[in-house]
Amino acid sequence: MVVGTGIIELFISESRSLKEKRGILNRLLRRTQNNFNISIAEVGANDHWKRAIIGFSVVGNDRRYINGKMDHIVNFLSDLRMAEIVSVKCEVMNFSPILPTDYEEGKYD
């Protein structure tokens, strides 16, 4: 299993209040989630009305596919032009299945 996570810092120049920021951010997050079927949410800078930090995660079984999907997500957010991307940090991790060696039938039922 391959898990990709990303944190993106955004600058929302059109926002004049927290209410406007939430409206812009909700549209941005909803469109991204619907387009890519990912988990995405605001994870920081909640009290700043011009800044937002969003986090997202992608799960799959191919590292190249996850890298490509994460690149597409960042490009999609940039192409929306609702907010300016200030910084991006992405990380891809591999997890190998851990199979129990002492599993006995009926032991955990």
C-alpha positions in Angstrom: 0.0 0.0 0.0 1.2 3.5 -0.9 0.0 6.6 1.0 0.7 10.1 -0.3 0.1 13.1 2.0 0.5 16.7 1.2 0.3 20.1 3.0 -0.4 23.2 0.9 -0.2 26.8 2.2 -2.5 29.1 0.3 -2.8 32.9 0.2 -6.4 34.1 -0.5 -6.1 37.6 -1.8 -9.8 38.2 -2.4 -10.8 37.4 1.2 -11.8 40.3 3.4 -13.1 38.3 6.3 -13.1 34.8 7.8 -16.6 34.3 6.4 -15.3 35.0 2.8 -12.3 32.8 3.4 -14.5 29.9 4.5 -16.7 30.3 1.5 -13.8 30.3 -1.0 -12.1 27.5 0.9 -15.2 25.3 1.0 -15.7 25.7 -2.8 -12.0 24.9 -3.4 -12.0 21.8 -1.1 -15.3 20.5 -2.4 -14.3 20.8 -6.1 -10.9 19.1 -5.4 -12.5 16.3 -3.4 -15.1 15.7 -6.1 -12.6 15.7 -8.9 -10.0 13.4 -7.3 -11.9 11.4 -4.7 -9.4 12.3 -1.9 -9.5 13.3 1.7 -8.8 17.0 2.0 -9.4 19.5 4.8 -8.2 22.8 6.3 -5.6 21.9 8.9 -4.1 25.2 9.9 -4.2 29.0 9.9 -7.9 28.9 10.8 -7.9 32.4 12.4 -6.1 34.1 9.5 -8.5 35.5 6.8 -5.9 35.7 4.1 -4.0 32.4 4.7 -5.1 28.8 4.7 -3.2 25.5 5.2 -4.9 22.5 3.7 -3.9 18.8 4.0 -4.8 15.9 1.8 -4.1 12.2 1.4 -4.2 9.7 -1.4 -4.0 5.9 -1.1 -3.2 3.4 -3.8 -0.9 0.5 -4.7 1.5 2.2 -7.2 4.0 4.8 -6.2 4.2 6.4 -9.6 0.4 6.7 -9.8 0.3 8.4 -6.3 3.1 10.8 -7.3 1.3 11.7 -10.5 -2.1 12.1 -8.7 -0.5 14.4 -6.1 1.0 16.5 -8.9 -2.4 16.8 -10.6 -4.0 17.9 -7.4 -1.5 20.7 -6.9 -1.8 21.8 -10.6 -5.6 21.6 -10.3 -5.6 23.9 -7.2 -3.3 26.3 -9.0 -5.5 26.3 -12.1 -8.6 27.2 -10.1 -7.1 30.6 -9.4 -9.2 30.9 -6.2 -6.0 31.2 -4.1 -2.3 31.5 -4.6 -0.1 28.5 -3.6 2.6 29.7 -1.3 4.3 26.4 -0.5 3.7 22.7 -1.0 5.1 19.7 1.0 4.3 16.2 -0.2 5.4 12.9 1.1 4.9 9.4 -0.2 5.2 6.3 2.1 5.1 2.6 1.4 3.5 0.2 3.8 3.9 -3.5 3.4 1.2 -5.8 4.7 1.9 -7.3 8.1 0.6 -10.8 8.3 0.3 -12.4 11.7 2.4 -15.4 12.1 0.7 -16.9 15.1 -2.9 -16.5 13.9 -5.1 -19.4 15.0 -8.5 -20.1 13.5 -11.2 -19.0 15.9 -8.8 -17.3 18.3 -10.0 -13.8 17.6 -13.7 -14.5 16.9 
